[in-house]
């Protein structure tokens, strides 16, 4: 399928690994001019080099900027004033009991996971509206619907993203600009992979055992009963960025392996 993305300018935040990197690769493969983002120049350079190696004909660049801060946001938009496609993928997570989550933790998680996407969307949406075409995607999580008790602060930010995306979509009535959320389930990203590997090492078992036990106890409603891959999530993100998805807006699209037990 031709997604009509050739020549479109795309920014994927938090894209030096995992879902973000897979999405940058998929968009570049469709012919978009992709900008990779990460906090450090070394990580950005490594991601850009890898993408150029995998896709020699692709147009890929990178900007190192910490988008959890106003300063990082200003640095990025100074180098990239307009885009056609914005994928708000930047996010952090950690396992921490509710009693241990400090005020500073709550604020930091909101700044990284929510406010970074708000700032960028607020900046770029005007240009999209003037061109009567654009795509904004918030990478949320099934944890925004089923709040995990082991990281309530993370779940809060994922729910907030759903509200922002839906509200923003409703400000764009009658335009060619769409705003959607994608809700991955447990995914074998770099962060999750490291967490699972550490758990396996601590217990003296293999990673496959930890994965089986995780889905048996923590996510028993999963139909897949395995971690999704970054490429599987990127496929959905890339599709809704394309021209054929022009009638999909204001939606929360689950790529959760069936974890959420609802039909709507």
C-alpha positions, 0 to 999 in steps of 0.5 A, spaced: 500 500 500 502 506 498 501 511 504 502 517 500 508 519 505 513 521 500 516 527 501 512 529 507 517 531 513 516 527 519 519 528 527 519 522 531 520 524 538 524 519 543 526 515 537 533 512 538 531 505 540 525 501 541 518 503 538 520 510 536 526 507 532 522 502 528 517 508 527 522 512 524 525 506 520 518 505 517 516 512 515 523 513 512 521 507 508 515 510 505 519 516 503 518 521 508 523 526 510 524 523 517 528 527 523 530 522 529 530 525 536 534 523 542 537 526 549 544 525 547 548 527 540 551 520 541 545 516 541 542 520 535 548 519 531 548 512 532 540 511 530 541 516 524 547 512 522 543 505 522 537 508 519 542 510 513 545 503 513 539 500 512 535 504 508 541 507 503 536 511 499 532 514 505 532 521 507 534 521 515 537 527 520 537 527 527 536 533 533 539 532 540 534 535 545 531 533 551 524 535 550 522 534 557 525 541 558 522 548 555 530 549 553 530 542 549 523 544 545 526 551 543 532 548 541 529 543 536 524 547 533 529 552 532 532 547 527 525 544 525 520 549 524 515 545 521 513 538 520 507 534 516 507 528 521 509 529 528 509 522 532 509 524 540 513 517 542 517 520 548 516 517 554 519 514 561 517 508 565 519 505 572 516 500 577 515 504 584 509 503 589 504 509 590 507 511 597 514 512 594 512 516 588 514 523 590 511 530 588 517 531 584 516 524 580 509 526 579 511 532 576 517 529 572 513 524 569 508 529 566 513 533 563 516 528 560 510 524 557 505 529 556 508 536 556 513 534 551 507 532 546 503 538 548 508 543 546 510 540 540 503 539 538 501 546 539 507 549 535 506 544 529 499 544 529 498 551 526 502 550 520 499 543 519 492 547 519 494 552 514 496 547 509 490 543 510 494 537 512 498 533 517 498 528 522 499 528 530 500 521 533 500 520 541 504 514 543 500 512 549 499 505 552 494 500 554 496 502 561 492 509 560 486 504 560 488 499 565 492 503 570 498 498 573 498 498 580 506 498 580 506 504 576 500 509 577 504 515 575 506 512 568 498 510 567 496 517 569 500 520 564 498 515 558 491 517 560 492 524 560 495 523 553 488 520 550 485 526 553 489 531 550 489 527 543 482 527 543 481 534 545 486 537 540 482 532 534 476 536 536 479 543 534 481 541 527 474 540 525 473 540 517 481 540 516 485 535 513 489 534 520 488 528 524 490 527 531 490 520 534 493 515 539 496 509 539 496 504 545 501 499 545 501 493 550 507 490 553 512 491 548 519 488 547 522 495 547 529 497 549 527 499 556 522 493 557 528 488 555 533 490 560 528 490 565 526 483 564 533 481 563 535 484 569 529 480 573 531 473 569 538 474 572 536 476 579 532 470 579 537 465 576 532 463 570 532 465 563 528 471 559 523 466 556 521 464 563 520 471 566 516 473 560 511 467 561 510 468 568 509 476 566 503 474 562 500 469 566 500 473 572 501 481 570 497 481 564 493 474 564 488 478 559 493 478 553 491 474 547 498 474 544 501 471 551 507 475 548 511 481 548 509 485 542 515 488 537 516 495 536 515 493 528 508 491 530 507 498 533 510 502 528 506 499 523 500 502 526 503 508 527 505 509 520 499 507 517 495 512 521 500 517 518 498 516 511 493 518 506 489 512 506 487 513 514 484 520 513 478 518 516 481 516 522 481 521 527 480 522 535 481 515 535 485 511 540 487 505 537 490 499 541 495 495 539 495 491 545 495 484 543 488 483 546 490 485 553 484 490 554 478 486 555 473 491 551 470 491 544 470 499 544 
